[in-house]
Amino acid sequence: MAAVRQDYYETLGVRKDASADDIRKAYRRLARKYHPDLNPGDKAAEDRFKKLQEAYDVLSDAKKRQMFDQVGFYSPTGFAEGTGPGADSGPGFGGFDFSDYFNAAGQGGRRATNDEGAGSGRFHDIFSQFFGRSAGRQQSQQPEKGSDLEYSLSIDFWQAIHGTQVRLNITRQVVCATCNGTGTGGGVTSTCPECNGTGSVTQMAGAMRFNISCPRCDGTGKLKNTCPTCHGEGRTPANDTVEVRIPPGAQTGSRLRVAGKGNAGMAGAPPGDLYINIRVEAHPFFSRDGDTIEIRVPITVTEAGLGAKIEVPTIDGRALLKIPQGTKNGQKFRLREKGVFNARKNAHGDQIVEVVVQAPKVQDERTKEILRELAQLQTEDPRAELWSKV
């Protein structure tokens, strides 16, 4: 008689292409709804909860899920319809044909050659793919480092220049305080229904039968109750406050790492890290190119023509800039070490000052008269070079 199968995806209410995170969220939501502690005396809820646990046990394990997706079922006995002991059908295991591997493994009683031995190795490889190893206890949940987190942070221009201290509120996975990350509730155990407490089950592959550790109880013969807080995950979401120091000189695209502030690891593994991506807001006057600060400063016609010494703003205050006689509009000057401090180079960048010559405002006859006199003295055509090249 064929065993009654359930569609684990349908049980959890997820699509077949659901991610591991979607499967975990669906299980948590339904487990909270049907948990026996929340439904005392409700046999239907208890049965539904067991089915949820079975579905999550398979779909949360990459190898079990692969077997379920390819074979169409998952059973610790490994029998598909018509492929169990005593069945007349050929090589089974859910439609997988292992005949090539069996033929290569035993050539009618002859001693295997090197090529034939390679066939036996291929069988071992494919067998290991599904069962993890040929015999013995299945491995428990392996330690897995926690995933990293990303956080985008906007700071203003002056915070980036001088550095700052910020406090971030983040949500991350932490070790469950109830079960201390084990995923089990108080160590209360029950007999595993898959292996009936023996700790081992039988798998069939064609005409061969293998005894392997029960994948549901990891060969212990016992099932521990799932932690009611984390529902077996071993981690719970929590809000955390993180103090972060932004060093001087940060710029858009800077990425800071805060060690150990990512999601908690699995089975005692270390947590991931928190990565902060910096975006710096623009300043109305200063612009920045790496460690170089740039600014445009207006000057008068007389300052440009006669030369002058003017004060210009820098990120550290005021600085004196000498304007040479005959300075042209748009000419650029460099102020050494007036730019952004670079901690890696232990040096400051420069500041580039672009001067913009402004025409005088003509508001009286005296100003007009002076400008006419200047025009008579300045007889050179400023567009002569332009016309010569047209």
C-alpha positions as CSV (number, residue, x, y, z in Angstrom):
1,M,0.0,0.0,0.0
2,A,1.4,3.4,-1.0
3,A,2.0,5.8,1.9
4,V,-0.1,8.9,2.0
5,R,2.0,11.8,0.8
6,Q,1.6,15.5,1.5
7,D,2.6,18.4,-0.6
8,Y,5.0,20.2,1.8
9,Y,4.7,23.5,-0.2
10,E,0.9,23.4,0.1
11,T,1.2,22.6,3.8
12,L,3.2,25.7,4.4
13,G,1.2,27.7,1.9
14,V,4.3,28.8,-0.2
15,R,5.2,28.5,-3.9
16,K,7.6,25.9,-5.1
17,D,10.2,28.5,-5.9
18,A,9.9,30.1,-2.4
19,S,13.2,31.2,-0.8
20,A,14.5,29.7,2.4
21,D,13.5,32.9,4.2
22,D,9.9,32.7,2.8
23,I,9.7,29.1,4.0
24,R,10.9,30.0,7.5
25,K,8.5,32.9,7.8
26,A,5.5,30.8,6.6
27,Y,6.4,28.1,9.2
28,R,6.7,30.6,12.0
29,R,3.4,32.2,11.2
30,L,1.5,28.8,11.0
31,A,3.4,27.3,13.9
32,R,2.3,30.1,16.2
33,K,-1.3,29.5,15.0
34,Y,-1.4,25.7,15.5
35,H,1.0,25.2,18.4
36,P,-0.4,22.7,20.9
37,D,0.3,25.0,23.8
38,L,-2.0,27.6,22.2
39,N,-4.7,25.0,21.3
40,P,-5.0,22.7,24.3
41,G,-7.1,19.7,23.6
42,D,-7.5,20.4,19.9
43,K,-6.4,17.2,18.2
44,A,-6.8,18.8,14.7
45,A,-4.5,21.6,15.6
46,E,-2.0,19.2,17.0
47,D,-2.1,17.1,13.8
48,R,-1.7,20.2,11.7
49,F,1.3,21.3,13.8
50,K,3.0,17.9,13.3
51,K,2.5,18.2,9.5
52,L,3.9,21.7,9.6
53,Q,7.0,20.4,11.4
54,E,7.4,17.6,8.9
55,A,7.1,20.0,6.0
56,Y,9.5,22.5,7.5
57,D,12.0,19.7,8.4
58,V,12.1,18.7,4.7
59,L,12.0,22.1,2.9
60,S,14.4,23.8,5.3
61,D,17.1,21.2,4.5
62,A,18.7,21.7,1.1
63,K,19.3,18.0,0.4
64,K,15.9,16.9,1.6
65,R,14.2,19.6,-0.4
66,Q,16.2,18.6,-3.5
67,M,15.0,15.0,-3.1
68,F,11.4,16.1,-2.6
69,D,11.5,18.4,-5.7
70,Q,13.0,15.7,-7.9
71,V,11.3,12.6,-6.6
72,G,7.9,14.2,-5.7
73,F,7.9,12.8,-2.2
74,Y,10.1,12.4,0.8
75,S,9.9,9.5,3.2
76,P,12.5,8.1,5.6
77,T,11.8,4.7,4.2
78,G,12.7,5.9,0.7
79,F,10.0,3.7,-1.0
80,A,8.2,5.2,-4.0
81,E,5.0,3.4,-5.1
82,G,5.9,0.0,-6.5
83,T,9.6,0.3,-5.6
84,G,9.7,-1.1,-2.0
85,P,10.9,-4.6,-1.0
86,G,9.3,-7.3,-3.0
87,A,8.2,-5.0,-5.8
88,D,8.7,-6.3,-9.4
89,S,9.6,-2.9,-10.8
90,G,13.2,-2.1,-11.9
91,P,15.5,0.4,-10.3
92,G,13.4,2.8,-8.3
93,F,13.9,5.6,-5.9
94,G,11.3,7.9,-7.4
95,G,12.3,7.4,-11.1
96,F,16.0,7.5,-10.7
97,D,17.7,4.7,-12.6
98,F,20.9,3.5,-10.9
99,S,21.4,0.5,-13.2
100,D,24.6,2.0,-14.8
101,Y,26.1,2.5,-11.4
102,F,25.2,-1.0,-10.2
103,N,26.4,-2.6,-13.4
104,A,29.7,-0.8,-13.1
105,A,30.0,-1.8,-9.4
106,G,29.8,-5.5,-9.9
107,Q,30.7,-6.9,-13.3
108,G,29.0,-10.4,-13.0
109,G,31.4,-11.6,-10.4
110,R,34.6,-10.4,-12.2
111,R,37.3,-8.5,-10.5
112,A,36.6,-4.8,-11.3
113,T,39.1,-3.0,-13.6
114,N,40.2,0.6,-12.9
115,D,37.5,1.8,-15.2
116,E,34.9,-0.4,-13.5
117,G,36.1,0.8,-10.2
118,A,35.4,4.3,-11.3
119,G,31.8,3.3,-11.9
120,S,31.5,2.1,-8.3
121,G,32.9,5.5,-7.3
122,R,30.3,7.2,-9.3
123,F,27.6,5.3,-7.5
124,H,29.1,6.3,-4.2
125,D,29.1,9.9,-5.2
126,I,25.4,10.0,-6.2
127,F,24.4,8.0,-3.2
128,S,26.3,10.4,-1.0
129,Q,24.5,13.3,-2.7
130,F,21.1,12.2,-1.3
131,F,22.0,10.5,2.0
132,G,25.0,12.7,3.1
133,R,27.1,9.6,3.8
134,S,26.7,5.8,3.2
135,A,25.9,4.8,6.8
136,G,26.0,6.0,10.3
137,R,24.4,8.9,12.1
138,Q,23.3,11.9,10.0
139,Q,25.0,15.1,10.8
140,S,23.1,17.6,13.0
141,Q,22.6,21.2,11.9
142,Q,26.0,22.5,10.9
143,P,27.3,25.7,12.3
144,E,26.7,28.5,9.9
145,K,28.0,32.1,10.2
146,G,25.3,34.7,10.4
147,S,24.5,36.8,7.4
148,D,25.8,40.3,7.0
149,L,23.5,43.4,7.2
150,E,23.5,46.5,5.0
151,Y,22.5,50.0,6.3
152,S,22.3,53.2,4.3
153,L,23.2,56.4,6.2
154,S,23.0,60.0,5.1
155,I,25.2,62.6,6.8
156,D,25.7,66.3,6.1
157,F,28.8,67.9,4.5
158,W,30.3,69.0,7.8
159,Q,29.8,65.6,9.5
160,A,31.7,64.0,6.6
161,I,34.5,66.5,6.8
162,H,35.1,66.5,10.6
163,G,33.7,63.1,11.5
164,T,30.8,62.3,13.8
165,Q,29.3,59.8,16.1
166,V,25.8,58.4,15.2
167,R,23.4,56.0,16.9
168,L,21.6,53.5,14.7
169,N,18.5,51.5,15.5
170,I,18.6,48.2,13.6
171,T,16.6,45.0,13.5
172,R,18.7,41.9,13.4
173,Q,18.5,38.2,14.3
174,V,19.9,37.4,17.8
175,V,20.4,34.1,19.7
176,C,17.1,33.0,21.2
177,A,17.2,33.7,24.9
178,T,14.6,30.9,25.6
179,C,16.6,28.0,24.1
180,N,20.0,29.6,23.9
181,G,20.1,29.0,20.2
182,T,19.4,25.2,20.3
183,G,15.9,25.5,18.8
184,T,14.5,23.0,21.3
185,G,12.1,23.7,24.2
186,G,13.4,22.6,27.6
187,G,14.8,19.2,26.4
188,V,11.4,17.4,26.6
189,T,11.6,14.5,24.2
190,S,9.3,12.0,22.5
191,T,9.7,8.9,20.4
192,C,10.5,9.7,16.8
193,P,7.5,8.5,14.7
194,E,9.6,8.0,11.5
195,C,12.0,5.3,13.0
196,N,9.8,4.3,15.9
197,G,12.7,5.1,18.3
198,T,15.2,2.8,16.6
199,G,17.3,5.7,15.2
200,S,17.7,4.2,11.8
201,V,15.5,3.8,8.6
202,T,15.8,1.8,5.5
203,Q,16.5,3.3,2.0
204,M,16.0,1.4,-1.2
205,A,17.9,2.1,-4.4
206,G,16.9,-0.5,-7.0
207,A,17.7,-3.9,-5.6
208,M,19.9,-2.6,-2.8
209,R,18.8,-1.8,0.7
210,F,20.6,0.6,3.0
211,N,20.2,1.3,6.7
212,I,20.9,4.9,7.4
213,S,20.4,7.2,10.4
214,C,16.9,8.6,10.6
215,P,17.0,12.1,9.1
216,R,14.2,13.4,11.3
217,C,15.8,12.7,14.7
218,D,19.4,12.6,13.6
219,G,19.7,8.9,14.7
220,T,18.8,9.6,18.3
221,G,15.3,7.9,18.1
222,K,13.9,10.9,20.0
223,L,12.4,14.2,19.0
224,K,12.8,17.3,21.1
225,N,10.0,19.8,21.4
226,T,10.4,22.9,19.3
227,C,11.2,26.1,21.2
228,P,8.0,28.0,21.5
229,T,9.8,31.3,21.2
230,C,11.9,30.8,18.0
231,H,10.0,27.8,16.7
232,G,13.1,25.8,16.2
233,E,15.1,28.5,14.4
234,G,17.4,29.2,17.3
235,R,17.2,32.9,16.6
236,T,14.7,35.7,17.1
237,P,14.4,39.2,15.6
238,A,15.3,42.0,18.0
239,N,15.9,45.8,17.9
240,D,19.4,46.8,18.6
241,T,21.1,50.2,19.1
242,V,24.6,50.5,17.5
243,E,27.0,53.3,18.2
244,V,29.0,54.1,15.1
245,R,31.9,56.5,14.7
246,I,32.2,58.1,11.2
247,P,35.8,59.1,10.7
248,P,36.8,62.4,9.2
249,G,36.9,62.5,5.4
250,A,34.0,60.1,4.8
251,Q,32.4,60.6,1.4
252,T,29.6,59.2,-0.7
253,G,30.3,55.6,-1.4
254,S,32.4,55.0,1.8
255,R,31.6,51.7,3.5
256,L,32.1,51.1,7.2
257,R,32.2,47.7,8.8
258,V,30.9,47.0,12.3
259,A,32.1,43.6,13.3
260,G,29.6,41.2,14.9
261,K,26.5,43.3,14.5
262,G,25.0,41.3,11.7
263,N,22.6,38.4,12.2
264,A,23.4,35.7,14.8
265,G,25.0,32.5,13.5
266,M,23.5,29.0,13.5
267,A,24.5,26.3,16.0
268,G,27.0,28.5,17.8
269,A,28.6,30.0,14.8
270,P,29.8,33.6,15.0
271,P,27.4,36.4,13.9
272,G,27.8,38.3,10.6
273,D,28.8,42.0,10.3
274,L,27.0,45.2,9.8
275,Y,28.1,47.3,6.7
276,I,27.1,51.0,6.6
277,N,27.0,52.7,3.2
278,I,27.6,56.4,3.5
279,R,25.9,59.2,1.4
280,V,27.0,62.8,2.0
281,E,24.6,65.6,1.4
282,A,25.7,68.5,-0.9
283,H,26.9,71.9,0.4
284,P,25.6,75.1,-1.2
285,F,29.1,76.6,-1.8
286,F,31.7,73.9,-1.3
287,S,32.0,71.0,-3.7
288,R,34.3,68.0,-3.3
289,D,36.4,65.7,-5.5
290,G,38.1,63.1,-3.3
291,D,40.3,65.1,-0.9
292,T,40.1,68.3,-2.9
293,I,37.7,71.1,-2.0
294,E,36.5,73.4,-4.8
295,I,34.8,76.8,-4.5
296,R,33.9,79.7,-6.8
297,V,34.7,83.2,-5.4
298,P,33.5,86.5,-7.0
299,I,36.0,89.3,-7.5
300,T,35.6,92.9,-8.8
301,V,37.0,94.2,-12.1
302,T,39.5,96.4,-10.3
303,E,40.7,93.5,-8.1
304,A,41.2,91.4,-11.3
305,G,42.9,94.3,-13.2
306,L,45.1,95.8,-10.4
307,G,45.6,92.7,-8.3
308,A,44.6,92.3,-4.7
309,K,44.7,90.1,-1.6
310,I,41.3,88.7,-0.6
311,E,39.9,86.4,2.1
312,V,38.2,83.2,0.9
313,P,36.3,80.6,2.9
314,T,37.8,77.2,3.5
315,I,36.6,74.1,5.5
316,D,38.8,75.3,8.4
317,G,38.0,79.0,8.4
318,R,39.2,81.9,6.3
319,A,42.4,82.0,4.3
320,L,44.2,84.8,2.4
321,L,44.5,84.5,-1.4
322,K,46.6,86.7,-3.6
323,I,45.0,87.8,-6.9
324,P,47.7,88.7,-9.4
325,Q,47.3,91.7,-11.7
326,G,45.4,91.0,-14.9
327,T,43.6,87.9,-13.5
328,K,41.1,86.5,-16.0
329,N,37.5,85.4,-15.3
330,G,37.4,81.7,-14.5
331,Q,41.1,81.5,-13.5
332,K,41.8,78.9,-10.8
333,F,44.2,79.1,-7.8
334,R,45.4,76.4,-5.5
335,L,45.5,76.7,-1.7
336,R,47.8,74.0,-0.5
337,E,46.6,71.6,2.3
338,K,43.3,73.4,2.7
339,G,41.3,70.4,1.6
340,V,40.0,67.3,3.4
341,F,42.1,65.3,5.8
342,N,43.0,61.8,4.6
343,A,43.7,59.5,7.6
344,R,45.3,56.8,5.4
345,K,47.8,59.3,3.8
346,N,48.0,61.4,7.1
347,A,47.7,64.5,4.9
348,H,45.3,67.1,3.8
349,G,44.2,67.7,0.2
350,D,44.1,71.1,-1.5
351,Q,41.5,73.7,-2.1
352,I,40.9,75.0,-5.6
353,V,39.5,78.6,-5.9
354,E,37.9,79.6,-9.1
355,V,37.5,83.4,-9.4
356,V,34.5,84.9,-11.1
357,V,35.0,88.5,-12.3
358,Q,31.9,90.6,-11.8
359,A,31.0,93.6,-13.9
360,P,30.5,96.8,-11.9
361,K,26.9,98.1,-11.4
362,V,26.4,101.4,-13.3
363,Q,24.1,103.5,-11.1
364,D,25.3,107.1,-11.8
365,E,26.9,109.3,-14.4
366,R,30.3,109.4,-12.7
367,T,30.6,105.6,-13.0
368,K,29.6,105.7,-16.7
369,E,32.2,108.4,-17.3
370,I,35.0,106.4,-15.7
371,L,34.1,103.3,-17.7
372,R,34.1,105.4,-21.0
373,E,37.6,106.7,-20.1
374,L,38.7,103.1,-19.4
375,A,37.3,102.0,-22.8
376,Q,39.4,104.7,-24.5
377,L,42.5,103.6,-22.8
378,Q,41.8,99.8,-23.4
379,T,41.9,99.8,-27.2
380,E,42.8,96.1,-27.5
381,D,39.9,93.9,-28.9
382,P,39.4,91.0,-26.6
383,R,37.7,89.0,-29.4
384,A,40.6,89.5,-31.9
385,E,42.0,86.0,-31.4
386,L,38.5,84.5,-31.7
387,W,37.9,86.2,-35.1
388,S,41.3,85.2,-36.4
389,K,40.3,81.5,-36.0
390,V,36.8,81.7,-37.5
